[in-house]
């Protein structure tokens, strides 16, 4: 995501980690809540990953994007959220310079999630605009290729951002601080790549999805008012199925945008006025919480996911031919 600029100058001479200003009880509570959030994020997304990966019936193009999103959210829960939450609680970076570089590298995972949301938006548009053509052309193999391409592009971009801004070099980092010092050009590039471009695509494609869904709803009502041959019944069922999928994924995208908006505004204002680092940390945590929320959205709106959780928790997935269990009925 958009990185915080840092002008080192002589701040290393004056910098020291601030004393903890909260009571021990609040301090412990913050760590307990942080551990609970991380645990929910990791376990929730692990359940999504196991469900989609294990059950053959879920091997569809759209679910491959959900699998990619679950993997990136799982990695955020493992590698990104713990150091960010500890940094926020301690008001001090305690992991050293080398891990600071690694931390900025793994912050590419939220960008992977962002572009996966873009892919889901495009996928829903294609499925709704021409469902028959979509079913004949879009396969799981093609979807996997698109997913891998997405991961490679984002990781390559993050490596370039780190390389060209000196974080792979032996420059001195202030003890207790962890910043990516991006020049003005790279700050603008990062803002466009991480926010403006994907956000514009998401809004554009879901506006088109909404318009097509309205047309489908009108068409379904007209079909229901007349005696229909078998082919029209199939068309009506296909429309309803795609609209339902679009509705659930619209909720997923809407929650993502709500979590993204505070940090997007912070990034825009950060290029105009100087904002405190603590504000940036809090809105960044809000963005990361989207990775915690996503599995709950699946649990609320996908009956197959609730059935998968039951099969996983009761260890029935270790039975022979469990991958062939019908979970969509």
Order of alpha helices (4+ residues) and beta strands (2+ residues): alpha-alpha-alpha-alpha-alpha-alpha-alpha-alpha-alpha-alpha-alpha-alpha-alpha
